[in-house]
Amino acid sequence: MSTADAHLRPSPDATAAANADGRRLHKALVMSPLLIGNAVMLILCLLAFQVLSATRAYVGGQALWSKGREQAIQHLREYARSGDATQLRAYEQALDGPLGDHEARLEMDKREPDREAIVRGLLRGGNSPDDIPGMIRLYRNFSTSELMADAVRAWQVADDRLLVLQDMSRQLQQLYGPQQQIDAAARTAQIDAALRSLDTLEPELRKLEQQFSAALGEASRSTFRVLSVLLVLAGVALTLAVLLIMRQGLVRQRRYELALEDANRRWNLAAEGDGLGLFEWRLREDLVAMDANARAAYGLDADPNAPPVPRERLRALTDPADVASLRAELERVIHRGHGFHLRYRIRPHGAESEARHVEVTSVMRGAIAAGDRRMIGIVRDVSARVRQERAELDRATAERTAGARMEFLSRLSHELRTPLNAVLGFADLLVLDNSEPLTPRQLQRVQLVTDAGRHLLHLVDDVLDISGIDSGRLSVERSATPLAPVLAAAAALTSPEQQEFGVRLELPDLPPDLAVWSDARRLGQVLANLLSNGFKYNRPGGSVRVEVRRTSDEGGRHHVRIEVHDQGPGLDDAQQQQLFQAFKRLPGASHRRGTGLGLTIVKLLVEQMGGRIEVRSVVGEGSVFSITLETASA
């Protein structure tokens, strides 16, 4: 035997190790189904024991429930006849167990129950602490199933009858109460009526108890039958699995081949689900074989049976700006044999078409000397990811730009106030200087300067408010704010505008304890802005009506909704979309005073106070601006 043959033939130790690995694998394949089958049967048995144990616990609890109910009715009957407070306390003590079961059932019916509350209720009902976890699982998992539906229905009806029993006890307590003033005949009649109701209620409860017990018994029997069938099926399945494994042991090689095919199939499914395309580039022929996903990524016909594509055709689809980098990376991989990972652009529909981003990951295989070098890898279209990354970058840039803009506006506004206040001060001095009085024409011109200055001052204040809100420097301190004085103050502040435009104001009568969580000063600013807009953008002789109502959301939180109704020209949908944008004036308002920032500030302030603002409008009928804030205790 030559040296070369000795090197090619496996050593005895290697062969023995390989055979031992094969035997261990075969043994594991035989034993695994047996262990799994035994585990399944054990789980089924434990499940059966738990279900039957929980059912037994419910039967025992029903006995305690029945005993408590019977004693409660007996004591209540004695209390009705004698008015003895001792009988009333005995009734309440006897009924505490059934009521504990009632509270536990109500808690278990919730989507997210309080487990501690359930345990407390079942313990009050006299149930054993060891049985309670199984009782909870049985009810939560099977209360809506056919097995327990009748029992749960009987339980619910019985609990409703217990509530009736409680109502009867309260009525009797009122009859025997110290403040009750009723003649003896009427009291006797009411007591007789209560006793007759008890005589009617007791057999109903007894019948419901029987229905509950019968339903639980049937559920136990049905569960036993189902689990018995499952155990038989599990045993049969286990036997068949062993037979199949013994049969497959004769064809293990075939099974390995099938496993390899399944692995390839799973890979193909994963690649297809993630949009991965497979390719193989054979350097000798310079042809690229591509699957359907890879061809689709390059904008080619997605035919899996299509012939390989010349690499020159793929190079022609590459964006000219990325050709050089792609060529350099390919040269590096071909000569050094490293992995290849690159993202570049292609234009499948011509140089003027929209670019598509593809990502290629591959490795080189084969020996250079043998001439069978090939590159295999995956390709995917990542255009959507690139657009998302670009959008996030644009958004970050926009946020930085907005921050810089607001910082600039804040500083500019502060710098404008000093000379602006000087201009307004000197204008006021010119008007007030009696030693050198102004002529009427001069006075008119100075008044124009004053009006323009005050308008600019309001604009500076509004810009400062907006910049303060956006930068987080505006102080908004939420507290329980009574609504009535804030609304009255806003109405008084805007009274000159109301008189100027000849608009009626209708305010509601608010209770002094109606309060909202807000900043009182900022809420007054919001209401004043809304009232001012209602006056300015109204029809001649129109009215502004304020309505306040309480609301609740789906989570049970209470809110106050403040609505300002006007009779102006109204707004169409397009105008409503632009309503809260800065410097957007309402239609037909070019001759009105204002900066175009009022509603923008209103929206920002309301949101800072944890509320929301909405508008609804009908063209030709008017608009309704409403703000919603959380209710607080005054």
NUZABA-553121 format. One record per residue (C-alpha): residue number from 0; residue in one letter; x, y, z. Coordinates in pm, whole numbers. Example, Ala and Ser with C-alpha at 12.3 -4.5 7.8 and 13.67 -1.06 7.14 Angstrom:
% residues 2
     k   r       px       py       pz
     0   A     1230     -450      780
     1   S     1367     -106      714
//
This chain:
% residues 634
     k   r       px       py       pz
     0   M        0        0        0
     1   S      140      334     -100
     2   T      187      630      132
     3   A      -79      822      -57
     4   D     -332      542       -2
     5   A     -251      538      368
     6   H     -321      904      393
     7   L     -649      874      204
     8   R     -788      580      410
     9   P     -948      671      743
    10   S     -777      544     1055
    11   P     -945      269     1265
    12   D     -993      510     1553
    13   A    -1164      761     1329
    14   T    -1390      490     1187
    15   A    -1481      362     1534
    16   A    -1555      713     1651
    17   A    -1776      773     1349
    18   N    -1965      446     1409
    19   A    -2010      530     1776
    20   D    -2150      869     1683
    21   G    -2391      702     1444
    22   R    -2509      454     1709
    23   R    -2562      731     1962
    24   L    -2757      931     1707
    25   H    -2975      631     1623
    26   K    -3035      557     1990
    27   A    -3131      919     2049
    28   L    -3372      904     1755
    29   V    -3535      591     1900
    30   M    -3553      710     2259
    31   S    -3665     1067     2191
    32   P    -4022      978     2076
    33   L    -4058      741     2372
    34   L    -3956     1011     2615
    35   I    -4174     1268     2443
    36   G    -4472     1031     2438
    37   N    -4429      947     2805
    38   A    -4402     1317     2886
    39   V    -4722     1389     2692
    40   M    -4908     1112     2873
    41   L    -4776     1234     3207
    42   I    -4888     1587     3127
    43   L    -5234     1462     3030
    44   C    -5261     1267     3353
    45   L    -5154     1564     3561
    46   L    -5398     1783     3369
    47   A    -5676     1534     3440
    48   F    -5589     1527     3809
    49   Q    -5581     1906     3827
    50   V    -5915     1948     3646
    51   L    -6085     1683     3858
    52   S    -5931     1824     4175
    53   A    -6049     2175     4087
    54   T    -6395     2040     4006
    55   R    -6400     1861     4341
    56   A    -6301     2188     4509
    57   Y    -6590     2367     4339
    58   V    -6828     2092     4453
    59   G    -6700     2132     4810
    60   G    -6728     2510     4781
    61   Q    -7086     2470     4657
    62   A    -7167     2270     4969
    63   L    -7025     2549     5187
    64   W    -7212     2804     4975
    65   S    -7536     2610     5022
    66   K    -7484     2582     5395
    67   G    -7409     2953     5429
    68   R    -7708     3044     5214
    69   E    -7940     2821     5416
    70   Q    -7819     2961     5748
    71   A    -7839     3319     5617
    72   I    -8202     3277     5508
    73   Q    -8291     3114     5840
    74   H    -8134     3396     6042
    75   L    -8290     3660     5817
    76   R    -8630     3497     5864
    77   E    -8582     3504     6242
    78   Y    -8470     3868     6222
    79   A    -8780     3954     6020
    80   R    -9001     3799     6283
    81   S    -8827     3932     6593
    82   G    -8610     4228     6492
    83   D    -8331     4077     6703
    84   A    -7996     4237     6605
    85   T    -7818     3914     6702
    86   Q    -8004     3732     6422
    87   L    -7905     4010     6181
    88   R    -7536     3971     6267
    89   A    -7566     3594     6235
    90   Y    -7727     3644     5892
    91   E    -7445     3871     5777
    92   Q    -7182     3628     5908
    93   A    -7349     3332     5732
    94   L    -7383     3526     5405
    95   D    -7021     3645     5408
    96   G    -6899     3315     5257
    97   P    -7133     3319     4953
    98   L    -7059     3690     4905
    99   G    -6685     3614     4906
   100   D    -6739     3357     4627
   101   H    -6949     3618     4444
   102   E    -6672     3880     4460
   103   A    -6412     3623     4350
   104   R    -6623     3527     4047
   105   L    -6670     3891     3946
   106   E    -6294     3946     3969
   107   M    -6218     3631     3764
   108   D    -6452     3756     3489
   109   K    -6231     4063     3436
   110   R    -5978     4069     3153
   111   E    -5694     4151     3394
   112   P    -5810     4023     3735
   113   D    -5651     4098     4071
   114   R    -5530     3758     4189
   115   E    -5506     3866     4551
   116   A    -5869     3983     4545
   117   I    -5974     3645     4401
   118   V    -5785     3456     4672
   119   R    -5939     3673     4944
   120   G    -6288     3612     4809
   121   L    -6245     3234     4781
   122   L    -6094     3217     5129
   123   R    -6398     3403     5262
   124   G    -6609     3138     5093
   125   G    -6436     2871     5306
   126   N    -6229     2716     5025
   127   S    -5898     2551     5105
   128   P    -5587     2759     5015
   129   D    -5441     2453     4842
   130   D    -5743     2427     4611
   131   I    -5764     2795     4515
   132   P    -5491     2803     4241
   133   G    -5658     2511     4060
   134   M    -6002     2670     4098
   135   I    -5874     2995     3944
   136   R    -5711     2816     3650
   137   L    -6021     2607     3583
   138   Y    -6250     2906     3584
   139   R    -6022     3135     3381
   140   N    -5952     2873     3114
   141   F    -6284     2693     3084
   142   S    -6562     2921     3218
   143   T    -6676     3007     2865
   144   S    -6645     2652     2731
   145   E    -6932     2412     2684
   146   L    -6807     2207     2980
   147   M    -6865     2477     3241
   148   A    -7107     2718     3072
   149   D    -7415     2577     3249
   150   A    -7243     2573     3590
   151   V    -7119     2931     3551
   152   R    -7463     3043     3435
   153   A    -7625     2886     3744
   154   W    -7361     3051     3964
   155   Q    -7431     3392     3810
   156   V    -7807     3361     3857
   157   A    -7759     3245     4218
   158   D    -7536     3547     4285
   159   D    -7810     3772     4146
   160   R    -8054     3611     4391
   161   L    -7809     3678     4674
   162   L    -7821     4046     4582
   163   V    -8200     4027     4607
   164   L    -8155     3870     4951
   165   Q    -7931     4160     5052
   166   D    -8193     4410     4936
   167   M    -8451     4231     5151
   168   S    -8221     4252     5454
   169   R    -8172     4625     5401
   170   Q    -8549     4677     5377
   171   L    -8597     4487     5704
   172   Q    -8325     4693     5872
   173   Q    -8509     5007     5768
   174   L    -8830     4870     5923
   175   Y    -8654     4806     6252
   176   G    -8434     5115     6236
   177   P    -8458     5380     6510
   178   Q    -8558     5651     6262
   179   Q    -8835     5451     6100
   180   Q    -9180     5596     6171
   181   I    -9450     5359     6055
   182   D    -9755     5219     6223
   183   A    -9759     4861     6347
   184   A   -10008     4738     6088
   185   A    -9801     4864     5795
   186   R    -9483     4720     5944
   187   T    -9649     4383     5996
   188   A    -9769     4385     5636
   189   Q    -9423     4463     5503
   190   I    -9265     4196     5723
   191   D    -9519     3939     5599
   192   A    -9437     4038     5242
   193   A    -9065     3993     5311
   194   L    -9126     3650     5463
   195   R    -9327     3544     5160
   196   S    -9043     3665     4935
   197   L    -8800     3459     5141
   198   D    -9025     3154     5103
   199   T    -9017     3209     4725
   200   L    -8646     3285     4704
   201   E    -8526     2985     4906
   202   P    -8648     2711     4666
   203   E    -8510     2912     4371
   204   L    -8165     2916     4531
   205   R    -8192     2547     4618
   206   K    -8280     2467     4256
   207   L    -7985     2673     4130
   208   E    -7754     2485     4365
   209   Q    -7879     2156     4221
   210   Q    -7825     2287     3868
   211   F    -7472     2396     3960
   212   S    -7388     2056     4109
   213   A    -7537     1870     3814
   214   A    -7350     2087     3565
   215   L    -7021     2033     3750
   216   G    -7083     1659     3759
   217   E    -7147     1649     3386
   218   A    -6837     1862     3327
   219   S    -6629     1618     3532
   220   R    -6761     1321     3340
   221   S    -6706     1494     3005
   222   T    -6354     1590     3106
   223   F    -6281     1232     3209
   224   R    -6408     1103     2875
   225   V    -6206     1359     2675
   226   L    -5885     1296     2866
   227   S    -5936      920     2842
   228   V    -5965      949     2464
   229   L    -5656     1170     2455
   230   L    -5459      920     2661
   231   V    -5562      638     2430
   232   L    -5469      844     2125
   233   A    -5136      938     2283
   234   G    -5065      570     2350
   235   V    -5155      475     1993
   236   A    -4947      761     1856
   237   L    -4653      655     2071
   238   T    -4676      299     1945
   239   L    -4697      412     1584
   240   A    -4401      645     1635
   241   V    -4187      360     1766
   242   L    -4284      142     1469
   243   L    -4207      419     1226
   244   I    -3868      486     1385
   245   M    -3778      118     1367
   246   R    -3874      113     1004
   247   Q    -3680      433      932
   248   G    -3375      291     1102
   249   L    -3333       68      794
   250   V    -3324      368      565
   251   R    -3130      624      770
   252   Q    -2934      741      473
   253   R    -3251      835      293
   254   R    -3370     1022      596
   255   Y    -3049     1223      600
   256   E    -3104     1315      239
   257   L    -3460     1423      312
   258   A    -3337     1629      606
   259   L    -3090     1801      378
   260   E    -3366     1874      128
   261   D    -3585     2012      408
   262   A    -3300     2233      524
   263   N    -3259     2370      173
   264   R    -3633     2424      150
   265   R    -3639     2613      480
   266   W    -3354     2830      363
   267   N    -3541     2910       43
   268   L    -3852     3002      242
   269   A    -3649     3225      472
   270   A    -3475     3389      179
   271   E    -3803     3448        0
   272   G    -3971     3587      312
   273   D    -3687     3836      372
   274   G    -3656     3931        7
   275   L    -3313     3766      -23
   276   G    -3197     3672     -367
   277   L    -2934     3403     -430
   278   F    -2670     3425     -699
   279   E    -2356     3242     -816
   280   W    -2095     3409    -1034
   281   R    -1861     3170    -1218
   282   L    -1553     3366    -1306
   283   R    -1439     3139    -1592
   284   E    -1760     3183    -1793
   285   D    -1826     3532    -1644
   286   L    -2191     3436    -1604
   287   V    -2414     3500    -1303
   288   A    -2686     3248    -1217
   289   M    -2966     3420    -1020
   290   D    -3288     3303     -860
   291   A    -3620     3485     -897
   292   N    -3564     3721     -604
   293   A    -3219     3824     -723
   294   R    -3346     3886    -1076
   295   A    -3635     4094     -935
   296   A    -3390     4303     -728
   297   Y    -3205     4391    -1049
   298   G    -3526     4463    -1238
   299   L    -3492     4155    -1460
   300   D    -3757     3903    -1555
   301   A    -3825     3704    -1235
   302   D    -3817     3366    -1408
   303   P    -3634     3107    -1193
   304   N    -3564     2899    -1506
   305   A    -3404     3187    -1696
   306   P    -3047     3128    -1819
   307   P    -2748     3287    -1638
   308   V    -2692     3657    -1700
   309   P    -2362     3789    -1843
   310   R    -2187     3999    -1581
   311   E    -2139     4274    -1837
   312   R    -2518     4321    -1846
   313   L    -2531     4363    -1468
   314   R    -2240     4607    -1483
   315   A    -2438     4817    -1732
   316   L    -2721     4849    -1478
   317   T    -2490     4989    -1210
   318   D    -2506     5362    -1142
   319   P    -2199     5525    -1305
   320   A    -2108     5694     -976
   321   D    -2069     5352     -807
   322   V    -1892     5161    -1086
   323   A    -1538     5244     -969
   324   S    -1595     5144     -605
   325   L    -1772     4823     -711
   326   R    -1488     4727     -945
   327   A    -1221     4793     -680
   328   E    -1407     4582     -422
   329   L    -1450     4293     -667
   330   E    -1081     4297     -754
   331   R     -988     4285     -387
   332   V    -1218     3990     -319
   333   I    -1108     3794     -627
   334   H     -738     3817     -551
   335   R     -746     3796     -170
   336   G    -1045     3570     -122
   337   H    -1210     3780      148
   338   G    -1580     3821      201
   339   F    -1769     4079        0
   340   H    -2026     4320      143
   341   L    -2125     4633      -44
   342   R    -2425     4855     -100
   343   Y    -2452     5035     -432
   344   R    -2706     5182     -670
   345   I    -2847     5040     -989
   346   R    -3078     5190    -1251
   347   P    -3277     4899    -1399
   348   H    -3484     5117    -1634
   349   G    -3219     5341    -1782
   350   A    -2981     5615    -1676
   351   E    -3265     5862    -1618
   352   S    -3477     5628    -1408
   353   E    -3494     5633    -1032
   354   A    -3199     5467     -862
   355   R    -3252     5145     -669
   356   H    -3024     5050     -379
   357   V    -2907     4689     -356
   358   E    -2695     4522      -90
   359   V    -2471     4229     -181
   360   T    -2302     3989       63
   361   S    -2092     3704      -76
   362   V    -1782     3488      -40
   363   M    -1536     3333     -288
   364   R    -1509     2958     -332
   365   G    -1277     2735     -535
   366   A     -903     2739     -608
   367   I     -741     2990     -837
   368   A     -509     2727     -987
   369   A     -794     2489    -1066
   370   G     -983     2759    -1252
   371   D    -1314     2690    -1078
   372   R    -1334     3016     -887
   373   R    -1688     3126     -813
   374   M    -1861     3379     -593
   375   I    -2180     3279     -411
   376   G    -2391     3514     -205
   377   I    -2715     3694     -146
   378   V    -2856     4020     -277
   379   R    -3149     4224     -154
   380   D    -3326     4546     -248
   381   V    -3270     4794       40
   382   S    -3423     5099     -125
   383   A    -3695     5123      140
   384   R    -3437     5107      419
   385   V    -3226     5376      252
   386   R    -3532     5600      216
   387   Q    -3613     5547      584
   388   E    -3256     5630      689
   389   R    -3264     5939      470
   390   A    -3600     6044      615
   391   E    -3465     6006      970
   392   L    -3159     6213      877
   393   D    -3381     6480      719
   394   R    -3601     6483     1028
   395   A    -3301     6524     1258
   396   T    -3172     6806     1037
   397   A    -3512     6973     1043
   398   E    -3526     6948     1422
   399   R    -3182     7107     1453
   400   T    -3284     7381     1210
   401   A    -3605     7444     1401
   402   G    -3413     7464     1729
   403   A    -3167     7712     1582
   404   R    -3452     7917     1434
   405   M    -3637     7932     1765
   406   E    -3317     8032     1947
   407   F    -3264     8309     1695
   408   L    -3623     8431     1728
   409   S    -3597     8432     2105
   410   R    -3281     8641     2105
   411   L    -3410     8873     1833
   412   S    -3738     8927     2019
   413   H    -3554     9019     2338
   414   E    -3330     9260     2146
   415   L    -3630     9430     1980
   416   R    -3813     9504     2303
   417   T    -3565     9766     2431
   418   P    -3576    10008     2132
   419   L    -3945     9934     2082
   420   N    -4031    10036     2438
   421   A    -3825    10352     2387
   422   V    -4022    10439     2073
   423   L    -4355    10385     2253
   424   G    -4235    10586     2554
   425   F    -4132    10887     2346
   426   A    -4456    10869     2149
   427   D    -4654    10881     2476
   428   L    -4442    11178     2592
   429   L    -4524    11366     2271
   430   V    -4895    11310     2331
   431   L    -4880    11407     2702
   432   D    -4655    11714     2662
   433   N    -4893    12007     2725
   434   S    -4614    12266     2696
   435   E    -4575    12190     2326
   436   P    -4912    12045     2219
   437   L    -4928    11860     1890
   438   T    -5145    11968     1604
   439   P    -5432    11734     1515
   440   R    -5243    11604     1213
   441   Q    -4929    11548     1421
   442   L    -5135    11376     1691
   443   Q    -5284    11146     1427
   444   R    -4939    11056     1299
   445   V    -4805    10990     1650
   446   Q    -5111    10770     1716
   447   L    -5025    10569     1404
   448   V    -4670    10526     1536
   449   T    -4809    10413     1875
   450   D    -5052    10165     1718
   451   A    -4783    10021     1495
   452   G    -4545     9994     1788
   453   R    -4798     9821     2009
   454   H    -4882     9582     1725
   455   L    -4513     9503     1692
   456   L    -4489     9460     2069
   457   H    -4778     9210     2063
   458   L    -4602     9030     1779
   459   V    -4280     9013     1984
   460   D    -4474     8878     2285
   461   D    -4641     8612     2070
   462   V    -4309     8509     1917
   463   L    -4159     8485     2265
   464   D    -4449     8269     2378
   465   I    -4410     8033     2084
   466   S    -4033     8011     2120
   467   G    -4070     7954     2494
   468   I    -4320     7672     2445
   469   D    -4116     7500     2173
   470   S    -3792     7526     2370
   471   G    -3951     7409     2695
   472   R    -3870     7730     2883
   473   L    -4231     7842     2924
   474   S    -4351     7785     3280
   475   V    -4685     7603     3286
   476   E    -4777     7493     3638
   477   R    -5085     7274     3646
   478   S    -5310     7294     3950
   479   A    -5679     7269     4036
   480   T    -5815     7585     3873
   481   P    -6178     7696     3930
   482   L    -6321     7768     3587
   483   A    -6580     8037     3669
   484   P    -6341     8319     3776
   485   V    -6098     8247     3490
   486   L    -6378     8267     3232
   487   A    -6515     8585     3392
   488   A    -6170     8746     3385
   489   A    -6123     8654     3018
   490   A    -6462     8803     2932
   491   A    -6376     9124     3118
   492   L    -6038     9146     2942
   493   T    -6199     9121     2598
   494   S    -6496     9345     2680
   495   P    -6356     9641     2476
   496   E    -6337     9421     2167
   497   Q    -6689     9296     2229
   498   Q    -6817     9654     2238
   499   E    -6606     9753     1939
   500   F    -6749     9483     1715
   501   G    -7102     9496     1859
   502   V    -7122     9125     1940
   503   R    -7331     8971     2218
   504   L    -7158     8742     2468
   505   E    -7351     8460     2634
   506   L    -7175     8303     2933
   507   P    -7297     7997     3125
   508   D    -7367     7990     3498
   509   L    -7086     7775     3631
   510   P    -7084     7609     3974
   511   P    -6802     7735     4196
   512   D    -6668     7380     4246
   513   L    -6614     7315     3873
   514   A    -6236     7307     3827
   515   V    -5982     7180     3576
   516   W    -5615     7088     3587
   517   S    -5444     7385     3422
   518   D    -5234     7695     3470
   519   A    -5479     7970     3566
   520   R    -5291     8249     3386
   521   R    -5234     8046     3069
   522   L    -5595     7920     3068
   523   G    -5711     8281     3091
   524   Q    -5484     8364     2797
   525   V    -5635     8075     2596
   526   L    -5996     8177     2671
   527   A    -5923     8543     2597
   528   N    -5776     8450     2258
   529   L    -6078     8237     2168
   530   L    -6327     8506     2278
   531   S    -6129     8774     2091
   532   N    -6138     8567     1773
   533   G    -6510     8509     1822
   534   F    -6569     8885     1841
   535   K    -6343     8980     1551
   536   Y    -6451     8709     1306
   537   N    -6827     8740     1354
   538   R    -7112     8890     1159
   539   P    -7254     9231     1252
   540   G    -7496     9191     1543
   541   G    -7388     8831     1592
   542   S    -7325     8650     1919
   543   V    -7056     8445     2090
   544   R    -7186     8166     2314
   545   V    -6974     7976     2565
   546   E    -7086     7629     2669
   547   V    -6923     7411     2937
   548   R    -6999     7044     2982
   549   R    -6854     6746     3164
   550   T    -6736     6444     2963
   551   S    -6572     6107     3027
   552   D    -6342     5898     2811
   553   E    -6325     5520     2769
   554   G    -6076     5492     3053
   555   G    -6321     5647     3300
   556   R    -6130     5977     3331
   557   H    -6346     6286     3366
   558   H    -6291     6600     3159
   559   V    -6441     6944     3111
   560   R    -6514     7058     2757
   561   I    -6527     7438     2697
   562   E    -6687     7536     2364
   563   V    -6685     7884     2209
   564   H    -6958     7917     1942
   565   D    -6958     8209     1699
   566   Q    -7182     8311     1409
   567   G    -6905     8405     1169
   568   P    -6865     8306      803
   569   G    -6736     7958      893
   570   L    -6439     7765      754
   571   D    -6407     7501      485
   572   D    -6191     7189      524
   573   A    -5883     7343      362
   574   Q    -5898     7647      589
   575   Q    -5938     7427      896
   576   Q    -5624     7234      801
   577   Q    -5418     7557      810
   578   L    -5595     7710     1109
   579   F    -5331     7649     1379
   580   Q    -5027     7733     1165
   581   A    -4822     8038     1258
   582   F    -4899     8364     1072
   583   K    -5205     8206      904
   584   R    -5487     8461      924
   585   L    -5851     8361      897
   586   P    -6013     8435      558
   587   G    -6125     8794      509
   588   A    -5920     8911      808
   589   S    -5657     9124      642
   590   H    -5819     9440      783
   591   R    -5842     9298     1137
   592   R    -5584     9357     1407
   593   G    -5375     9057     1501
   594   T    -5046     8883     1448
   595   G    -5168     8551     1312
   596   L    -5014     8371     1608
   597   G    -5306     8363     1852
   598   L    -5447     8021     1763
   599   T    -5098     7875     1735
   600   I    -5025     7987     2091
   601   V    -5365     7859     2206
   602   K    -5295     7513     2067
   603   L    -4945     7497     2218
   604   L    -5066     7616     2560
   605   V    -5358     7373     2571
   606   E    -5129     7082     2485
   607   Q    -4880     7197     2751
   608   M    -5165     7182     3005
   609   G    -5244     6821     2906
   610   G    -5553     6905     2702
   611   R    -5656     6918     2340
   612   I    -5822     7173     2112
   613   E    -6062     7096     1830
   614   V    -6261     7297     1578
   615   R    -6568     7222     1378
   616   S    -6720     7465     1135
   617   V    -6990     7499      872
   618   V    -6945     7757      598
   619   G    -7208     8026      635
   620   E    -7315     7917      985
   621   G    -7015     7972     1211
   622   S    -6745     7784     1398
   623   V    -6704     7608     1732
   624   F    -6365     7606     1905
   625   S    -6349     7361     2194
   626   I    -6080     7281     2447
   627   T    -6087     6972     2669
   628   L    -5906     6962     3004
   629   E    -5895     6708     3284
   630   T    -6141     6765     3570
   631   A    -5999     6856     3911
   632   S    -6143     6916     4257
   633   A    -6172     7286     4336
//
